[in-house]
Amino acid sequence: EIQSILPRLDPNCDLLKLMLSVAEGKLNTKMVEFNHKTTVCVVVASKGYPGDYQKGEVIKGLDKIENIPGVLVFHAGTKLDESGNWISDGGRVLNIVGEGNTV
């Protein structure tokens, strides 16, 4: 998952330049530098995925994890309902990435 790779890119890496070099088939491995952290990505999927899956389930607990250092939340199959709650709207709902020195 790209969600677990991007946080490891060196902050000085020019992502646009990197993507253009990939598109042009001129990727130079020396321009890709990563930090030495370890990342783990957990995909939260809707019940029934990859077959018929449910939509509209309220996602609880995001407020508890979004401000934890080293934790990133990537929304995929989500949307806000009329009340401002995050709800599921796809098969792959969230990607939760933890970053640290070890697993």
Secondary structure, DSSP 8 states (H G I E B T S, - for coil): -HHHHGGGB-TT--HHHHHHHHHTT---GGG--B-S-EEEEEEEE-TTTTSS-----B---HHHHTTSTTEEEEESSEEE-TTS-EEE-SSEEEEEEEEES--
